[in-house]
Amino acid sequence: MRIIRKYLFSVSYRLFRFLVKHLVFIYQKISNRDKDLESIVEFGDKNLTWINNNLGSLAFNFTIPKGLETELFDLKFKSPLVAASFKSDENLLDIWMKLGLGGSTYKTVMKSERSGNPRPRLQQIRLEREQCLVNALGLPGSGIDIFTKELLASPLWAYNRPLGISIGGENVDEYVSNFNDIEKTINGNVPDIYYYELNISCPNTDTGSCIGDDLDVLEKLVEHVRVNCSAAVSLKISPDWTNDRLRNIGEIIQKKDKMFVNAGNTQFRTIESLGLKSGQLPRNGGGLSGVAIFPRTLEMIHVFSDINIKIMATGGISTVHHLRAARDAGASLFGMATALIMDPYCIPKINNDLARY
Ligand SMILES: Cc1cc2nc3c(=O)[nH]c(=O)nc-3n(C[C@H](O)[C@H](O)[C@H](O)COP(=O)(O)O)c2cc1C
């Protein structure tokens, strides 16, 4: 029964999601609104939270099999699966940790509260025979003050698994000040099991600068962060950059202690190239995620493993086969976002498959 539980729940989750998605889309069509996947995700998140509060251990408690432990510098991950940065809702992160993640990265935090881009800004599309997402959320969030307070009081520390803090900024000064504010507040006040992720890939915002485009500025930012904390630090890079640019970024990482790369973020696509209608995303396009971007993830892993950089692979991972291919190419940790939205029971499935073979 314990073995089939994850498959039963997985099928139920997918079926429920499928039904809700189609009902909401029909409602949106009848009421002449643009298709908007975000309403479905919000509805699903509320239901998951209710289930977690009332039936959490039955629905979500899965043991991480032995033998999956992965170390990165002084961080110990009980499983190499990690939530990629895309949610800060403690309830959802809690569910994924219960399901067996080895660690979680919070959604990128910006200085002030932001509502993000106008909706619709999240869509589901079928590519390469797989369901993928495209988003142009524009980094909505509560801002650094609320984020830091919640981080200090987070029940997730009790899992004793690494937590990633993803830092963003409109410009280099904002990155520096966001990092300073967080590090000043949490250092010594939370367990020493956190890492920083500098989200240097272009944010989906009109004003957002892309620190990764200017290597001198990036190097100064990295230097500042490296000198002012002892935590491991990763750079979250964009699959849209050329391999030469990735190597340049790799050289910056190589010069520093306890640094790794997260390869990588979403891939920018225009609405035309995705077959979407105008009005279905703001800014004429957005970041593609899910299985369709996996080939580029593999290429990026090769670029960084060739120069001996430690790698968290993110982008299109949803099965043990993706994970093995990424591991064989040189990655040691595996971030997931789209797969967790599509079916979070992929976590115990992958953990078990990994332990078995
Ligand atoms: C809805 C959504 C929101 C995201 N928000 C962030 C973010 O705040 N910061 C970040 O670094 N990446 C963000 N990402 C990118 C993911 O962390 C991940 O790098 C990307 O989706 C590729 O992984 P996947 O194919 O497993 O989804 C977001 C992705 C999605 C789908």
The ligand as a Gaussian input file, in Angstrom:
#p B3LYP/6-31G(d) Opt

LIG

0 1
 C        5.579000      30.624000     -12.246000
 C        7.077000      30.690000     -12.193000
 C        7.697000      31.659000     -11.405000
 C        9.093000      31.736000     -11.358000
 N        9.703000      32.662000     -10.542000
 C       11.056000      32.671000     -10.431000
 C       11.715000      33.548000      -9.531000
 O       11.096000      34.314000      -8.792000
 N       13.073000      33.508000      -9.489000
 C       13.821000      32.652000     -10.251000
 O       15.048000      32.651000     -10.164000
 N       13.222000      31.811000     -11.111000
 C       11.872000      31.794000     -11.210000
 N       11.269000      30.899000     -12.044000
 C       12.109000      29.977000     -12.829000
 C       12.276000      28.619000     -12.128000
 O       12.928000      28.747000     -10.901000
 C       13.069000      27.645000     -13.006000
 O       14.372000      28.122000     -13.139000
 C       12.465000      27.482000     -14.404000
 O       11.063000      27.400000     -14.311000
 C       12.985000      26.227000     -15.109000
 O       12.728000      25.085000     -14.340000
 P       11.481000      24.087000     -14.630000
 O       11.565000      23.680000     -16.057000
 O       11.652000      22.978000     -13.648000
 O       10.249000      24.886000     -14.357000
 C        9.873000      30.815000     -12.119000
 C        9.236000      29.843000     -12.886000
 C        7.862000      29.770000     -12.935000
 C        7.215000      28.701000     -13.775000

